[in-house]
Amino acid sequence: MHPPHNPFENAMAQLDLAAKLRNFDDSFIDSLREPNRDIRVSIKVKMDNGGTEIFEGYRVEYNNSLGPYKGGIRYHPKTEINEVKALAFWMTLKCAVVGIPMGGGKGGITVEPKNLSKSELERLSRGWVESLSDVLGPYKDIPAPDINTTPEIMAWMADEFAKISGDKTLATFTGKPMAKGGSEGRNEATGLGGFYVLETLRKEIGLPEKCEVAIQGFGNVGSNAAKIFIDHGHKVTAVSDSQSGIYNPNGLDIKKVLEFKKNTGTLLNFSKENPECKNITNEELLELPCDILIPAAFENVITGSNADKIQARAILELANGPVTPEADEILFKKNIPVIPDILANAGGVTVSYFEWEQNLKGEHWTPEQIFEKLRPIMETASSEIFNKAKDVNTSLRMGAFIVALERIQRKKLSSI
C-alpha cells in the first residue's frame, strides 16, 4: 500500500475508514468528498517600491450543514489547495465534534509574509477581503487566524469588510484584538481545550496523575500548552521549534525557555547557556520516551516510517493532521492512543464561536466565563468520543469521526 501523498488524501482515507465502521448513507459520504466551493482569487498589491505584485488567495468552503463556514486563514509560501481542502474538511468535523453551530472552511494566501513590509501586508490582507467579500459574512463564512496571521491582520480584515458591506457587528472575523471585539481566553483556548480533553481521558487511557510531556512546535499553541501543563503539575521534558529542540529529562524551566525564544527568535543555543539541557532534532523529540507526546506544529509528522519508533504512552494532537492514516494503524496496534486533532484542538474554534456570539450580542465575557463555558463542552465531547470508540471497538479518531458524521447526517436529514 502506498502512503497517501497529500493531507487531503489522508483526510479522505480517514473518511473511508469511518464510513466502513458505521452504516452511513453512501450519498451522504459522497457529499463530503469534495468541498461545496473552492474559490481562488488574484490579489493585486501595490508594493512600497511603486510596483504591483499579484498574489494567489483562496477560500475553501467545505460544508455548512451545521452553520456558517468557519476556519482559519494561513499565509505561507508552501500552502497549496490539497492542504487547505483537508484543513477545511477537518474543521467541518471539529465543529460537529464539540457541537457548535458552525461548518468548516479554510483559506489563505501563498506568500512569505516575512518578505513584506507592514503596509504591504495590510494592503494584501485588505485585498483578500475585497476579493472575497461577497462570500463572507457573520451568517455565511467566518474566517480566523492560522499560521502567520495575527489579531492585527484580523482587525484590518474586519475593518475592510465593514467598509465594503456596511456590517458593523464585527462578527465576520474572529481572533481579533481585544480592543476590536476580540474575546478573552483566545490565546490559551487551544492548549487549554487540549488539557481539559486529556484530563477527562487520562485515567481511561491509563496515564499517571502527573505526566512527562514532550511538545513539538513552540508557537502560540505549543508554548501555551507547555505553560498550562506545568501549571497543573505535569513536567515538560522537551520542546522544539522549526529549527531545533531541547530536552531535559528532569523538566524544562518553561519561563526561561519562553524568555530565550522571545529574545532570540529561536531555541538554538539555549543549551549553551543551560548545560543541563541537550539539543535534539524535531525527529528525535517525536521518538523520546514520555507519557504524552504533543505534536503542535504541522501535519504529517508521524508517518508509516517513524510510528514504530514512538515511545510515548499517548499522543495528543494539538496540530491538524500530524499523524497519517498509516501511522494511526501502527499506533493502534501498539496500544498507543491518539487523541485526535478534531477533538484535542477544538478549544480554539470553540472560543472563536464564543467571540462570534459576543459580537452578535454586543457583549464581552470575562476569562472566567469563557473557561467555564469551554470546560464542559470539551469534557462532554471527550466522554462521548471515548464511549463511541469503545462501543465500536475502534480508535479515538474513528470514534470522533463517527460522532461528527452522525451529527452532520442527522442535521442534513432533518433539513430535507
Secondary structure, 3 states (H helix, E strand, C coil): CCCCCCHHHHHHHHHHHHHHHCCCCHHHHHHCCCCCEEEEEEEEEECCCCCEEEEEEEEEEEECCCCCEEEEEEECCCCCHHHHHHHHHHHHHHHHHHCCCCCEEEEEECCCHHHCCHHHHHHHHHHHHHHHCCCCECCCEEEEECCCCCHHHHHHHHHHHHHHHCCCCCCCCCCCCHHHCCCCCHHHHHHHHHHHHHHHHCCCCCCCCCCEEEEECCCHHHHHHHHHHHHCCCEEEEEECCCCEEECCCCCCHHHHHHHHHHHCCCCCHHHHCCCCEEECHHHHHCCCCCEEEECCCCCCECCCCHHHCCCCEEECCCCCCECHHHHHHHHHCCCCEECHHHHCCHHHHHHHHHHHHHHHCCCCCHHHHHHHHHHHHHHHHHHHHHHHHHHCCCHHHHHHHHHHHHHHHHHHHHC
